Amino acid sequence: FNVSSGEGLTASLQLQGTTCFSTADTYVFDVIANSSNTITKVKAQKENFLLSSSRDANVALWDLRTPGGPAKVFRASGTEPLLAFDINSNETILAAATELVQEDAKIIFWDVRQNNSIVGQFVESHNDDITQLHFHPSIPSKMLSGSTDGLICNYDITNFDEDEAIVGVVNSGSSIHKTGYFGPQAEFIYCLTHIETFSLLSEKDATLLCNFGDIRQLSSSNNNIVLDYAIDCYYDQINQRLFLLGGSNSGDINIIHVSVNQLEICQILRGGHTEIVRGVFWDPQANIILSGGEDSKLSYWSAPINNHRPRR
């Protein structure tokens, strides 16, 4: 799921819809049957807009104040399922990434100001499913992608010449699960793989800063800590601290502080889920955590967080 800057959150369902809730009252206010195929990602855009991608090769823009169909649809040139997307910081370029079809895994670019027209495609950066796509939070031309081919590619898309746009490539050694920017100026990159390894990189030159190895090594039977998988990372911009969020197969959520060459479990949230947790949103200023899992639950953890009990 994804949370907007207002009071709404959106949950991407495994089947064919997107559900929107109010965090104040936790009730459903809209259900969007936006696709004949599985939704692969949702992203809240400002307070009243929602972007969603799906396996039918479309990215849809929804105005949550207007019932019915999407306000705008960005269509890929082919039928390749879309797995990830993002929009840049000045909201001019939308990019979406595809599954590998035949020999190509593509990154497709639309200029949202020009009648939804495709302005470029990258087809050589990856040779397997592209699972991650993120624009830099403050520099509109910077972007990174991650793939099951193990590569993280760093781009400057001042123009859409693929050879010129790629400014760095990192081979993680395993399929990319999650990656993203962090740091005061978003000058670093984190990398989580599908074999649960974790590393930190320099955004500028792709230098490896820390390699933590398999995060499951933090599990401890003595301290009743079970860490089966990584969920994602969260960067606290105000306090300039990076946290790794991990989970157990029984629904525990581990909040892990990341420092140079050290991972420290600082909080375990129990009782909100009974199965694998797929998404977490954390707002330390408001003292809330929102989590969604395979048990079909959205849990709202209210302050103080160390009470360990969510509101649902």
N, C-alpha and C positions, 0 to 999 in steps of 0.2 A: 504494500500500500504506500501511499504518499500523503504528506500533510502540507497544506497551504499555509501562507502567512496569516490567514484569517482563522476562523474557528471550524474549518472543515477538514475531513480526511477522506481518502478514497481507498477502497479495497478492490484489488483486481481479483476476480473470481476465477477459479480453475476452468470453468465452463465458458459461458458466453455473455458476460455482462460486467458492468462496473457499478458498485454500490457506493453511495455517498452518505456519510453520517455527520451529525453535529457533535463535536466533542463536548459541548455544554450539556446536552441532553441525551446523547447516544441513541438517537433514533434515525431510521432510514428516511431521507427526504427525497431521494430520487434513485431510480434504477434504470440504467441505460442498456438496452440490448443493441449494442453498437456493431455487432459483427456476427457473421456466420461461423467464425473461427475463434480459437482461443485467444484471449487478450494476453499479451506478453509483457506489457509495462504500462503503468499509468503515472502521470506526473501532474500535480497541481500547478497551475500557472496563474499567479496572482490570486485574488480572492474568489473570483467567479468563473474561472476557466479551468478546464481539464484537458490534457492531451492523453491519448491512448494509442498504443500500437497493437497490431494483431497479426495473425498468421495469414491473413488474406491480402497482405502487401499494402496496407493502408495505415496512415497515421491520421487520427480524427481529432479535431479541436471542438470541444463542447462548451457551450455557454450554459452554466448551471441555472441561470435565471430563466432560460427559455426551454420549454418542454419540446419533445419531439426529437428530430434528427440532429446530427452535428452541424455546427456553424460553418465548418470548413473541413475538407478532406484532402490530404496530401497522398497522392497515389504513386507507387513505384512504377517503373517502366515495365517490369515483368511481373511474375507471380510469386517471386521468392518470399517466403515467410519472414516477417520482420521480428527481430529478437530484442532490439534495443534502440533507443533514440534519445536525443537531447536537443535543446534549443540554446543558442549562444546568449551571452550576457546582455547584448543589446537587442535581442529578439528579432534579428534579421535573417538568420540562417537556421534552418531545421535540418538535422542529420539523422538518418536511420540506418541501422546495420542489419544484414540479412543472415539467414542460415546458408550453409554451403549447398548450392544447387549445381549439379554437374561439376564444373571446375571452378566456379566463381563464388566467392563470398564478397558482397558488395557493401560499400558505404555510399548512401545516396544523399545528395544535398538539395534542398529546396530554398529558394529565396521567398520568404513569406510575404514580401512586399510586391512580388511580381506575379500575381494571379496563380500562386502555388506552383510555379514552374520549376522543373528540375534544372539546376545550374551546374551540376557536376556529379561524377561517380568515380569512386576509387575501387578498383577490382584486383589489384596486385598486392595489397598490403598484407592480406591474410589468405591462408589456404584451408581454413576450416571455419565453423560457425563463429560469428562475432558476437560475443556474449555481453560486452560492455562498451559503452560509448558515452563520453563525458566531455563537455566543453569546460574550459577554464572558467572559474566563477567571476573573474573580472576582466580578462583579456579575450575579446570576442573571437579572435582568429586562432586561439590555441585550443587543441582538442587531443584527446587520447582515446585509443581503442584497445580492447583486450579480446582474445580469442581462445578457443579450445586448441589452437595450434601452439599455444604456450607463449605467444608473442604479445607484448604491449608496444603499440606504436604511438609515437608522439608527433603531432602535426602542427604546422603553422599554415592555415588555409587562407593566406592573403589572396592567393588565386587557387584555382582548382586543378592545377597540374600535379598529379600524384607524386611524381618523382621529386619535384621541388618542395612539395608540402611536407614530406616525411623528414623530420629533423632528428629522429632517434628511434631506435628499436632495441627492446630488451627481450631476451629469451629467458623466461622464468623457469623453464625446464618441465613445466606441467601445464595442463589446461587451466585457463584463467576463470576463476569463479567471480571475484569482485576486484575492482580497481578504482582508484579515484585520487583526486588532488587533496592535499591538506597542507597546513602551515599558515603563518600569518599572511603571507602573500601567495598562498597556494603554490609554494615552490618545491613541494615534495609530492611523491606518489606512493601510495600503499598498494600492495599486491597480495591477494588471497587466491590460492589455487584450489582445485577440486580434490587434491590429496591433502588438504588442510595445512599447507605450508604458508608462511607469512613473511613478507619482506618489505623493506622501505627503500625508496630510490630517490635520487635527485631528479627533479623535473628538467633542469637545464641540460645536463649531460648524461642522464640515465645511469649515473654512478650508483652502485649498490652501497647503501648506508648501513643497513642491518639485515641479517638473515636469521630469523628466529626459528626456522625449521618447522617441525610439526607441532602445531599448537596443542594437540591432544596430550602432549607430555605434561601439561599443567594439571591434568586430572590427578586427584589424590584421594585414595580411599580413607586415609586417616582423617582428612578434613571434610569428607563427604562432598568433594568437588568432582563433578562429572562434566567434561568438556568433550563433546563428540564432533562438533563441527563449528565453523565460523559462520556468522550471519552477515556481518559487514563491519566497517569502521565508522566511527563518528568523531569529528573534530570540533572541540569546544573553542570557538573563535575568540571569545572573551578571555578565557583563562589560558588559551593557547596550549591545550592538552589534547592528545590523541587517545581515543579509547577503541579497543577491539571488543566487539560484541559477539559472544559465542553461545552455543546452546547445548543442551543434552537431548537425547532422544525421548526423554520423558517430559520435556517442556520447560526445564530450568533455563534461565537466562543469566549468563555470566558477563559482568561488566569488568573489563580488564584494562588497567592503565598501561599505556605503552610509553616507555622511555628508552634511552639508548641502551641497547643490548639487554633489556629487562622487560618482562611482562609480569604484572602484579594484579591478581584478582582483588578487586576492591568492593565488589557487591555481587550477591547472587539473588535473583528474583525468583521466588518459587510460588506455586499455587495458581498461576494464571493460565497455564496450558498443560495439556496431557500428552501432546505429541510435538513433533518438530516445529520450531519457530522459524518462520521464513522472513519476517520483516520486523524491524524495530525503528521507531522514531523517538528521539530523546531531545527534550528541551530543558536544559539544566537551569535556565533562568526562571522558567515557570514551574520547575520541579515536577515535570510529568514525563512519563514514558508510555508510549503506545506500542503494542506488539500484536502481531498477527501470526497465526499458526495453522498447521494442517488439521487441527481439531475444529476448524471453522469458527474460532473465537477471535475477537478483537478485545484485548485487555488494556485498560486504562489505569496506569499506576499513578496514584496521586501522592502528593507530598504529605509527610516525609517519606521518601522512597524506601528507607530502611524498615518500614513497617512490613514489607514483603507481600502485601495483599493488594490485588488489583480491584478496581471497579470495572464491571463488565456491562 
